[in-house]
Amino acid sequence: MDERIVGRKDIVELFRKMYGITTWHGARKSIEKNHFPLRRTPSGRPMFIISELIEYDEEFLKHVGL
């Protein structure tokens, strides 16, 4: 299992499962509003580290497939 969720598509898919948000714009607003730990890869792609998301909210554990 990968330790990261990388890219807009994968992040939007996670947010669709969790909150019903289906667009990158909606996901970004939710990320900013809730202060989720969004990081960037060296190439600039958005990513989450799964362990940080689970620390933030254990509800993510159900949706990341661990």
matplotlib code that plots the C-alpha trace (Angstrom):
import matplotlib.pyplot as plt

x = [0.0, 1.3, 1.9, 0.7, -2.2, -0.8, -2.5, -5.8, -7.7, -6.9, -7.5, -10.9, -11.8, -11.0, -13.0, -15.9, -16.0, -15.6, -17.7, -19.4, -17.2, -16.6, -14.4, -10.9, -12.2, -14.5, -11.7, -9.3, -11.9, -12.5, -8.7, -8.2, -11.3, -10.4, -6.6, -5.8, -2.0, -1.7, 1.8, 3.4, 5.8, 9.0, 7.3, 4.4, 1.7, -0.6, -0.3, -1.4, 0.7, -1.8, -0.5, -0.9, -4.5, -5.2, -3.6, -5.8, -9.0, -9.4, -12.4, -9.9, -8.7, -12.0, -11.6, -7.9, -8.0, -5.6]
y = [0.0, 3.4, 5.8, 8.8, 10.0, 11.9, 14.0, 15.9, 12.8, 10.6, 13.4, 14.3, 10.6, 10.4, 13.6, 12.2, 9.1, 11.2, 14.3, 13.9, 16.6, 15.9, 18.7, 19.9, 23.4, 22.0, 19.8, 22.8, 24.8, 22.0, 21.5, 25.2, 25.4, 22.4, 22.9, 19.5, 18.8, 19.2, 18.9, 19.2, 16.8, 18.3, 18.5, 20.5, 17.8, 18.0, 15.1, 13.8, 11.5, 8.9, 8.8, 12.6, 12.4, 9.6, 11.6, 14.5, 12.5, 8.7, 8.7, 8.8, 5.3, 3.8, 5.5, 5.0, 1.2, 0.3]
z = [0.0, -0.9, 2.0, -0.1, -2.0, -4.9, -7.6, -7.9, -9.2, -6.2, -3.7, -5.3, -5.2, -1.5, -0.8, -2.9, -0.6, 2.6, 1.9, -1.4, -3.0, -6.6, -7.9, -7.3, -6.5, -3.8, -2.4, -2.2, -0.4, 2.1, 2.5, 3.3, 5.5, 7.6, 7.6, 6.2, 5.8, 2.0, 0.8, -2.7, -4.5, -5.9, -9.2, -7.7, -7.6, -4.5, -2.1, 1.3, 3.5, 4.8, 8.3, 8.7, 7.5, 10.0, 12.8, 11.8, 11.6, 12.2, 9.9, 7.0, 8.0, 6.7, 3.3, 2.4, 2.3, 5.1]

ax = plt.figure().add_subplot(projection="3d")
ax.plot(x, y, z, "-o")
ax.set_aspect("equal")
plt.show()
